[in-house]
Every structure is written in C-alpha cells, then in structure tokens.
C-alpha cells in the first residue's frame, strides 16, 4: 500500500503482539515460540505475510512480531499466527495489539527500556530483545530497516538505564516470587528449595532465596553441568529434570522457569509427594510460559501454586515507587523516536535527490547526443546550442508543470508553495521591476 510508511518512500513498520496486560498466561503460553520452531516460523512468516523483514520476541510476559514491508500485512499475519499455534483467529483478535510506524517505534523503545514490563525497569527484557534481533539476523530475516531500528532502540534503552533511576534496585519477577514465599514460610532457613531451570531468572531466584535465609538447594535442569554450576554457588546439588520425582517430597519450595514446550511437573507426581510429606504444604511458583507445572496442581490441598500473573500485586508497588523515573524515561523515549524519524527523513531526502539527479542526467545526455548529431550533420552551432538549451529546459520543466497543475485542480495548494520555496520564486518576483518601472 503506497504511502503507508513514515514517509512515502520508506517501509511501513508493524508490531503485533500480546502481553501480560492483554492476555492471561493460558493464552500467552499457547502463542509462545519455542527455539526449536523459530526457523520454521521465520520461513513461513515472510513467505505468507508480505513482510520483507521480521523479528520475533517471545518471553514469559509477551510475544511480539516486528515486521517491515510495503503493505499493511496485519490481517495476513494474524491468520498466520493463529494457524501456526493452532488457535482460532477470533481468540487472538480479542487480546492482540497492533502498532504502526512511529507508534511501533515508540513501543519497541518502551519495551527495551523496561517501561512496558510487568516489573517496571527490569533489565532482562533488553537482553531478550537483543537475543531476538540476533536470532532474526541469524535466520536472515532482518534487513537494513529493522537493523537500523533495533540498533537505535538499544542506544535509547542504554540512555534510559544510565540517565534515569528506573533500573536501580528493581523488584524483579524473581524477587516477587521469593517475597510471596514469606507469606507461607515465616522462617525460610528451615526450608529446602527446588529450582527448575538454570537460566538468568532462576539465577536471580537462587540469589534472593539465599538472601532470605534458604540454605538448602536443588537445581534441576535438562543439562546436568549447568544445574551443578548454579547449585554449587549456594552449596546445593544439581540434578536432571528426570530426577525431580525422586526428590520432590524432600523440598518445600518449587520455583520453575524453563523453555520447555510441555509441563515438567504433573499433578500425579505432586500427589505422590504430598502423601510422603504427610501433607506438609508446598509453595510453588511457575514463572515459565508455556507453564512448567500443570495447572491442575493448584487444585490439590496444601499446595500454594502461583503463576507469573499472580505476582502482579507485589510488582505494582514497584511501579508506584518509580513513577518519577518512569516520566524521565518516557521523555528519553520520545526524544529517541524523534531522532529515528529524523534519520529516516534524512535518508529519504538523500534517496530522492539521487533519483532527481539521475533523471536530470538522463535528460541532459539525451539532449546533448541530439545536439552532437546535429553538429556532425553540419548544423549551425548557434542554432544547435539554442535548441539544446530549449529542449533541456522543456524536458526538465514538463513533468513538474503537469504535476503542479494537477495538484491545483485537486486543491493541494501546498505543492505550489513547495515549488516557490524550492526555486525561491518569491525572491525572484520581488526582484522583477514593476509595470511603472518598466515604462
């Protein structure tokens, strides 16, 4: 669709997504992209949506597609997204947001700066966005437009981090999870924790649990080496995911955050462990999307199971305490958006001037060749020279004259004003002698 972009000759930018504000975890986990299917996703997305460039961000709190192309491809992207995840399009339409062009630029910068996160100012999202960009580049899905946008976005996010207090001592999802554990266990030094996964979130969970007094740790992971490396930092033990049922009865706290597409801990395993524990309570937090712990576990007596959405109350206090820093960050984002749009306008001006010069040079060469043929055929040099000047002038002015007349018929007086500005016609008019002066 011509003219849908920031400028008439630039690409249109589109962001489609769902997040913790628009969709519950039950839907977010169904729209999450697993690493194993990313190559397939990029291939299908670009082949069916009309987007020439694409990137995908998929975290526990959001799934977003960043697309650049010549058309408004939102309807086709929605069809593809629902089909890829085996959902009805209507299910997604109710929770999906769409940002276009400058709004999409602002949204990406707010996400990267932690302004759109559940935990205001949390730093992990910037790393996740950088990973999403790197993955898109790895699959050849980005081009010059999205690359320029991502790089500028990272620069803005860095300014937000360094020039505002929004990232100081943030209340992370990991911290919120540990805070909730205090509601169940008054003295956490007596409790043993099982952490499922070994990524950055679980590393933060381990740190906060240790600071809260927990000194007995098990870390379960698909790769034993990573589990052991993390567990040993806190005097704990690393195990494989398959070993969880053997140790489940011995722990009191279970916090899980993996990238598994299927649940790791089921209702049956928890029921068996509860019997061995004589129904001593469990505190469980499932931070993963898709979820690691079967939702049915929450129906069991003596199990306090929370998802990432349940941490909202703890996190809202963090938001209230950071309102001043957030306002400063929003101002930096607005400045970043303006800077990016200015860059695009400068690029468009260079591209337009290049095309303008190329067209003029084609006309020049055509008229020059005509004049040279006339001279070779014995034409009078003065007559040929005047013909060259007249022909070149007519060619240069013909198309602009046609377009100006058409614009005036259409009521677009600004085109005439632009022409006057380009050629400084007002100054020329002022320099011409009046009728009286001519006489």
N, C-alpha and C positions, 0 to 999 in steps of 0.2 A: 504494500500500500504506500504510494508515493507520499513523502512529506510527513510520515508518522514519527520520524526521529526527532532528535534535539534540534537539528537543522535539516533543511530539505534534502541534503545530500549525505547525511550521516546515517548510521544504522539506528534502528529502533531497539530499545532495550526493554526487556520484560523480566519481571521477577514474579514467580508464582510460588506459594508455599503455605504451610500450616505450621502453627507453633503452639506453645503451652497456653496461650491466651485464646486461641480459636478452636482448638481440638483437644479432647481428653486423650489420655495415654492409650486408651483402647483403639483409637483411630491412628494416633501417631505411630504406634508400633506396626500397624499394617501398611503404612506408607514409607517406612524406613527402608533405606537401600543398604544391603549388605555388601561388604567388599567383594564378595565372590561374583556379584551380578553387575558390578559397575561397568565393565567393558560392554556387556550386553546393553545396558541402559544407555550409554553414550551412543552406541551404534544405532539403536532404534530411535532414540530421541531426535537425533539430527536427520535421520532418514525420513521421519514421518511428520515432524512438526513444522518444517520450513525454517527453523533456526539454523544459521550458519555457524554460530559459536554457542557453546553451552558449558555450564559447570553445575555440579550438584553438591549441596551441603546437606548432610544427614547426621543429626545428633539426637540425644535423648529428648531435647526440647523442641526441635524443629526439623523440617525437611523443606528445603528451598531449591528451586531451579533458577539459575541466572542464564538468560538467553539473549542473544543479539542476532538480528536479522533484518530483512527489509519489510517484513509483514507483521501484522498483529496475529501472532500464532497461538494466542491463549486458548481458543476452543480446541484446536488440534492437540495442544499439549495436555489439556485436561483429559481428552479422550485417551491419549497415550498413557498418561499417568494412572488413570483408573484401570485401564486394561493391563498394564504392567503389574499392578498389585492386586489384580482380580477383585476390583471394587466397582460398585455402581457409580457412575459419574455424579449422580444426584447426592450421594453420600459425601463426596468431596466438595461439591459446589457450596454446601452449607458452611463449610469450615475453611475454605480456601480464600486467601487474599491475593490480589494482583496489583503490582506496582509497575508503572510505565515511565520510561525515560528519566527525567530528573527526579521523580519520586522514587524510582528504582535505585538511582544513585544514592539518594539520601538514606533509603532503607539499608542498603549494603553497608554504608558507613556507620549507621547506628548499630547494626548487628556487630560489626567488627570492633566497635568501641565499648561494647557491653551495655549499651543503652536500651537494647530490646530484649535483654536476657531476663530470665526469672530472677536471677541474682544480679542486681544492678552493679555493673562494673566488673563482673567476674572475668578473669583473664583467659580462661580456657578457650572461649569462643574464637578469639583471634587466631590461636594456633589451629583450631579446627577449620577455620576459613582458609588459612594458608595451606593446610593439607588438601582441602577440596580443590583449590586452584592448582596445586602441584599435580594432583591426580588427573584433573581435566587436561592439563598440558601433556601429561604422560600418555594419555589416550588420544592426543591430537585434536581435542575438542575445542580448544580456545584459539583465537586469532588475535590480531593487533588491537581490536576494540576492547574485548574483555580483559586482555592482558593489561592494557593501559588503565582500565578501571580498577582492577584488583590492586595493581601496584600503587595507584593513587590512594585507594582506600586504606591500604596498610600504612601509608605515610600519615594519613589523617588520624588513624587509630593510635599511632605512636605519639602524635602530638597530644591527643586526649590523655594518654597514660602519663605523659611527662609534665603536662601543663595544668592538670586538674588533680584533685584528691579522690577522684571516683574509684580508683583502684587500690586505695590504701585500706588494708585490713578488711577485705571484702568478706561478707558472710556467704561462703560457697555452699553449694548443694551438699558437699561432704560435711561441712561444719553443721549445717542444718540437720542432717541425718543424725549426727552424734548428739546434738542438742536434744533431739527428741528422745534419744535413748535414756536421758536423765529422768524423763517422766516415768520410766518403767523401773529403772535401777538407780537407787539413791547412791550406793557406793559401788562404782564400776570397777574398782580394783579387784573385786571378787568374781568378776565375770570374764568369760573366755569368748573371744570373737572369731568368727569365721568370715573372712573376706574372699569374695568370689570374683576373680579377675585380677589383673596386675597392671592396669593402665594408670593414667595420671589421676583419675578420680579416686580410685582405690588407694593410691599412694597418699592422697590427702586425707582420706578416711582413716588410714592407719596412723597418720601423724596426729589427727585430732583425737582419736581414741586413746592413743598413748598419753597425750597431754591431759585427758580426762581421767587417767588412772588405770586404764586397761593394760595389763602386762602379760596376758596370755593370748597368743595369736596363732591362727591357722590361715594360710593363704592358699586358695585353690585356683589353679589355672590350667589352661589347655597345655601349656608348656611348663614342665616342672622347673626348669632352670630359672625362669622369670619369677615363678612363685617362691622359690627358695631365696632368690636375691632380695626380694622385698621383705619376706618374713624374717630373714636373718638380721635386718636392720633393727627389729624390735624384739629380738630374742625368740622369735616364733619358728614355725615349721611350714615348709611348703609341701603341698600335695597336688595330685592331679584331680581334675574335675570328677573323674570316675570314682575317686575315693571318698567323695563327700558323704555318701550314706553311712560309711563306717565311722565317721567322726561326728555326725550331726547331733547325736544325743549328748555329746560332751560340751557343746558350746551353748551360749545364751544369746549371743548377738550374731545375726547374719546380715551382712550388707553386701549386695551384689551389683556389679556393673561390668558386663561383658558385651561383646558384639555378636553373641550367639543369635541365630535366627529362630531358635526354638528354646523353650523353657529348660533350665538346667535342674531346677528343684521342683519336684512334683508333690501333690497332696499326699500320696501314699507314703513317700519317704518321710515326710514330716509327721504323719500319724504314727508311724512305727517308732520314730524317735521320741515322740511325746510319751508313749507308753513306757519306754525305758527311763525317761526322766521323771516318771510319776507326776506328769503334768506340771512340772515347773515351767514358767512362762518363757516364751521366745519373743525377742524383739527382732523384727526383720524389716529391712528397707531395700526395695528393689529400685535402683536408680536406672536400670537399663531400659532401653527402648529399641527393639521389642523386649518384653519383660523376661527376666530370667527365672522368676518364681511364678508358678501357676496361680492365677487369681483366686482359684478355689481354696487355696491355703488360708485365705483370710476368714473363711467360714469355720475354721477349727477353733475350739475353745483354747484359751491360754496362748494364742498366737496373736501378736500385735504386728500386722503386716501393713507397711506403708509404701506407696509409690512416690515417684518424683513429684507428682501433683500434690501430694499431701504435705509437702514441705513448704507450701506457699505461705502459711501464717508466720513461720519463723523468718522467712525471707522478706515479707512485706515490711517488717520493722527495719531491715537493712535499707530498703528503698526510702523510707521516710527520713532516715538519718543522712541520706546522701542527696537530698533534693538540690542543695546549693551547688554541689559539684556537678550534678546532672545538668543544671542550667548552663554552666560554663562549657560542659562537653557538647551540649546541643549547639551552642554558638560556634564552637570549633567545627562541628559537622557542617553547619550552614555555610561557613566560610570555605570548607573543603568542597562542597557541592558547587559553589560559585566558581572556585578555581578550576574545577574539572570542566565545567561548561565553557569557561573562557578558553581553556586549552582546545576544546572541540571547535569553538568558533574560529580560533587561530588556524587550526588545521584545515578547516573548511575554506577559509579565505585563501590559504596557500594553494589548495587544490583548484579552487575556482579561477584564481589568477593564472595558474598554469594552463588550464583549458582555454581561457580567454586569449592568452598569448599564442598558444598553438593554433587557434583558429585564425588569428590575425596573420600569423606567419604563413599559413596555407594560402590565404588571400594574396599576401604580398608576393609569394613565389609564383602564383598563377598569373598575376598581372605583370610581373617582371618578365616571365617567359614570353607572354604575349608581346610585350614591347620589344624584346630582343629579336623575336621573329620578324616584327615589322621593320626593324633596323636592318636586319640581314637581307630583307627584300627591297632595300633601297628607300625606305620611308624617310620623310623629313624628320630630323632629330627633335626639333622643337615641337612638331605636331605629335610625335610619338610620346615625348615626355609629358606633354599636357594630357594626352589620352591616358597615360599610366596613372597620373595623379587623379584624374577624374574617375577612372574605373576603380581604383583602390578606395577612394572616398565613398563612392556609391556602394561598394560591397561592404565596407565597414559599417556604414550607417543604415543599410537596408533593413536588416533583421531587428536592430533596436528600435527603429522607427515604426515597424509593423507592431512590435510588442507594446510600445508606448500608446499607439492609437487604440489597440485592443484593450489595454488597461483603462484608458479613459472612458471607453464605451462601457466597461464593466464597473465603473465608478471607483477605481483604485487610483486615486489621485496621488497616493504616496509614491507610485512609480515615477511620476513626473518630477516630484520633489527630489527623489533619489538621483534622477538624471541631472537635475540642476546642480545638486551637490557634487556629483562625480566630475562634471565638466566645468564647475564654477561659473555657471551661466549667469547667475545674478550679478557677479562682479563684472562679467563681460557686458551685461546690459547697462550697468551703471557707467561704464567707460564710453559707451556709444554717445555721440553728440545728439542733442535734442533736435526736433524739426526746425526750431528757430535758429539754432546754431548752424545747422546745415545750410540754411538760406544765407 
